[in-house]
C-alpha cells in the first residue's frame, strides 16, 4: 500500500459554464485541493483566467487553491492572486529573473511558495532554493495545453527530486502535472510524488467520487 497522496483536479478541464457547481461537486466527492492553471498568452500560448475569477470562486468554495502561475514575471501579480484567495502560489523558474526574491515575497504574503519546472529544466536550477519551498511542481508535459501525453523521462526527474529531498532532509511536497491518469498513478507515487494534478483524466469521468476512488485504487489504496 502506498502512502496517502493528494489529488488536485485541474479546473482547466471543468465545465466553465457552471464552475460554482463543479467546485461544490468536488467538495461533495471528498476532494480537498483544486489546481488553478493561470496562463497569460506569453509564457504559454493560451490565456485562461486571473484574480477576479479566483476571487469569485473563493467566495463559493473551501477547497485549497493550488494556484499555478504560467505567466511571465509573476512577481508583478502575486499580491493580487494572494488577495484573491490563492492558498499556494507556484511560479515557474523559467519565468522570473529573481526567483528567490519572488519566492520570499510569496511567503511574506502568507501563501505557500512553490516552484514549477518545465520538462527540460534541470533540478539544479532550484537546488539551493529547496529549503524555502513548500512544493516543487514537476511538469511532465510542456505547459500551455490540456490533454497532452506524459513525457516518459520525467519519471526519472521525479525520482531524482525525491532522492534530493531525502538526502537534504527536507519535507517539501512533489507535485506532478501533465498526462496524469490512473494508469501511471502508482509509478508516480512510487517515484516520490505526493500531489497529482489531473485534468481531462479526472473531469472527463464523472461522477467525481467514483473517479477519485479509481485513482486511489490505482495507487493501491482502495476505498474502505
N, C-alpha and C positions, 0 to 999 in steps of 0.2 A: 504494500500500500504506500502510495506517495504522500508526502506532506501536503497539508492543505494549500490551496492556491487561490488567487483572486481572478475571477473572470470580469473583464472590463469591456462590455459591449460598445462598439463604436457607433455613435449617433449618426455618423455619415450614412449608414445603411438603414436607418429607421425611416418611417413614413413621415416626411416633413409636413404633411398636411394635418397631422394630428400628434404633434410632439408631446404635448402635455399628457395625452392618453398613453403614449408609448412609455413615458417615464413612470407613470402610475403602474403600468403593466409590468415593468421591470422590477419595481419595488415589491409588487404583489407576488412575483415569482421568486423572490428571495435574493435578488442581486443587490450588491452594496455599492459598486462603482459604476461610473459612466465615463467613457472615453470621448472627449470632445476634440475633434480634429479641426483646428483653425488654419485655414490656408489663405494666402494673400495674393496669389497670382504672380508672385515674383520668385520667392524661394521654391515654390512648386507651381505647376501650370494652372491649377484650379483655384477658385475662390469659393469659400464656404460661408462662414458667419463670424461675427465678432462679439464684443462685450454686450451689446444690447440684447441679443438672443440669449446669451448665457444668463444675464440678469433676469430675464423673463422666466427662464427655466428654473432658476434658483428659487423663485417665489413659489414654485409648484412641486419642488422635489427636495428630499433629504439625502439623495444619493451623493456619494463622494465624487466631486467633479474633478476628474483626471484630465487636465487640460493640456493638449499637445499643440504647441505653437509652431507651426510650419510657416514661419514668417521671417523676412529679412529684418535685422536689427530689432529683435524682440524687446530690447531694453526700453524702447520708446513706448511700449504698451503694457508692460507687466503690471503697473499700478492699476490700470483700467480693468484688466482681466481679474485681478485680485478683488477690486471693488465690486465687480460683477458677481462674485461668488465662487471663483475658482479655488478649490482646496489645494490642488497641486498644480504647479506650473512647470512644464517640461519644454525647454528650449533646445534648439539644435546647436551642436558645437560648431557646425559649418556656417551658422547664420549670424554670428556676432564676433567682433574682434576681441572684446574684453569679456571673455567667458566667466572668469572668476568674479569679476565685479558684478555682473548681471546675476549670477547665482547668489551672491551675498545679498543683493538687493531683494531678490525673491524671498529669502529667509527673513530679512528685516521686515518685509511687509506681512509676514505671518503665514505665508504659504509654504508648502513642502517643495524644495527645489529639486529639479530633475534635469537630466541632460540626455538628449537623443543623439544617436549616431547613425548616419546613413550606412548602407551595407558595406561600402568600400572604405569607410573611415576607420582607421585602426584604433584599438583601445588605448594606445599610448597618448592619444590626443587629450584624454581626460584622466590619466592615471593619477597625477598629482592632486587632482580635484576630488577624487572619490570620497575622502573623509567628509566633505562638505555636502554630499548628496544624499537625498532620501531614496532616490531611484535612478537607475540608468535604463533608458529605453534603447533596445537593440532593434533597429529597423531591419526587417527580414524581406522587405521589398523596397524598391525606390519610391519615396513618398510622393503623393500627389493624386493617386487614383485608388479607388476601392476595387476589390475583386481580383487582385493580382495573385500570382502563384509564389509560394515560398521559395526563396533563394537558398539552395542546399548548403552552401559554405557558411551561412550564418549560424548554423547549428554549432559549428566549431567555435564561432565567436562567442556565443552564449556560454559554452563550456569553458572557454578561456577566461571570460569575465568572472564566472563563478569561482574559478581557481584563484584568480587575482583577489577576489573578495575574501576567500578563505585564508589566503597567505597573509593578507594585510590585517586580518582580524576585524573586518568591517561588517556592517549589517544592512547596507542599502539593498533595496529590492531590485530585482532584474525583471524588466518588462519586455515582452516580445510583441511586435506589431507587424502584421503583414502575412497573409496567407495562412493564418492560424485556423485549424479545423480540429474536430475530434480525432482525425487520423494521425496528426502529428503532436497532439497534446502530450502524450506520455513521453515522447522523446524530448520535447522541450523542457518538461519538468525534470526529467532525469538529468538533463544537461545543466540545470540550475536555475531555470526561470521560476519566478514567484507570481508574476502577474501576466495574464494572457489577454491580449486585445483581439476581439473577433468582430468582424463587421457582417458581411453578407452570409458567412457561415453560421452566424447566430440569428440575426434578424430575419433571414430568409427561411427560417424553420420554426414558426410558431406552433404551439403555444410555448412561451418562453420558459416556463417552469420545466417542461419536458425537455427542452433543448439544454437547459442548464444541467439537468440530470444526465443527459447524454455526455456532456463534457466531463462531468465528474466520474461517470462510469469509465470513460476513456482513460482517465487519469488513474484508474484503479481504486476509486473511492465511490462506489455506487451509493445512491441514497438509501437511507435506512428504511 
